[in-house]
């Protein structure tokens, strides 16, 4: 890749990032619960505007977090020895804090259709390569012409640090990568200047995409984008519910044929309120404020009197808010069905369920998580291969071991494991099935079991020696 090719790719990559920026911002807003307000007529008052503001509910954030919280990598396994796997786990996974950072990539994958991990050699310690999440906002990966699932080249563009996520941040630095070289550009004024060009030590594009849904042409699809209309509908009905609760949830008193304005007995014109200096008082609209007679305030021991022969007093019934609540619940259930999130996660209502009933209620979520693990697991294999190359090793096929995030009955799980072990199933494999078990925990448990067995053997030997010493000789006289 010479400078001319790098500049051509720079132009293409920056244009692609600029094109995807509006959609990225919209999806991020909905994920964070900071999306647009529900529809309302123009010119609404402050009181209506406040209700409109609080009518938003971050349902899509919960939809995103529900499967992501079930995704957790607990270890890696390769064709090498267990000690080699432990060393790679410590130098790659633990050294880069991926226990917590892995969820950044999962969240981006669900929200934006793709998350990105970047891999690069560590000049300070070659054995511990740099593996970190990258924002898909600033990464564009161009696929090969004959294979949309293989990366041809990529651009990483970023601007000034410290800006908020919703603020525009024009790129000031851009790096172009392909399998042979990387070229770093710096924007000075309106011109991009090459500041560095060197050989790519990985011999690969250093980015790996994580996508829960990709088609045959390599296009990624956001999981929350199809849910945005449902989120908008919920917000609109919630706004209607709050309006009804504020203005129509109680009986409305109606009085007809009664004029509370005090009028001049001679002219019949309204009489106006005045201040201490005799000036007519004006309201917020600049109109004079009339004098008004009050019939009294309602109360148990109070009497309200309305003058006038044609005065009628009646009331209107309150609105039934349960109709609004029913519509909201139906919309949320629709959202749950489309997103494969169990309705009880969004609405509640389930209690004291057996293990079988709980597993059945979460079957759709379990299927979604299993599908995501399959897709993300293949991406993690590429990440670990790149990490091995960055550490100076050859490519090594490896797989990640996913933690069990499915809700299960602990007692039933333990009972099943005991039955398996009783018919010859490996103990270590059985321990891996325990909820919350990780490879590190299983290895520690196996070590503890070995130590306890050794201790039992030693105690048995000591007791055997004591018993032998206490036994009397057959010939006490020594003959």
HELIX and SHEET records of a PDB file:
HELIX    1   1 UNK A    3  UNK A   32  1                                  30    
HELIX    2   2 UNK A   46  UNK A   54  1                                   9    
HELIX    3   3 UNK A   59  UNK A   68  1                                  10    
HELIX    4   4 UNK A   82  UNK A   88  1                                   7    
HELIX    5   5 UNK A   89  UNK A   94  3                                   6    
HELIX    6   6 UNK A   98  UNK A  112  1                                  15    
HELIX    7   7 UNK A  225  UNK A  227  5                                   3    
HELIX    8   8 UNK A  228  UNK A  247  1                                  20    
HELIX    9   9 UNK A  322  UNK A  339  1                                  18    
HELIX   10  10 UNK A  343  UNK A  347  1                                   5    
HELIX   11  11 UNK A  355  UNK A  361  1                                   7    
HELIX   12  12 UNK A  363  UNK A  390  1                                  28    
HELIX   13  13 UNK A  410  UNK A  422  1                                  13    
HELIX   14  14 UNK A  427  UNK A  432  1                                   6    
HELIX   15  15 UNK A  439  UNK A  470  1                                  32    
SHEET    1   A 2 UNK A  73  UNK A  78  0                                        
SHEET    2   A 2 UNK A 398  UNK A 402 -1                                        
SHEET    1   B 3 UNK A 130  UNK A 134  0                                        
SHEET    2   B 3 UNK A 115  UNK A 120 -1                                        
SHEET    3   B 3 UNK A 207  UNK A 210 -1                                        
SHEET    1   C 5 UNK A 139  UNK A 144  0                                        
SHEET    2   C 5 UNK A 147  UNK A 158 -1                                        
SHEET    3   C 5 UNK A 173  UNK A 178 -1                                        
SHEET    4   C 5 UNK A 181  UNK A 188 -1                                        
SHEET    5   C 5 UNK A 191  UNK A 199 -1                                        
SHEET    1   D 2 UNK A 252  UNK A 256  0                                        
SHEET    2   D 2 UNK A 312  UNK A 316 -1                                        
END                                                                             
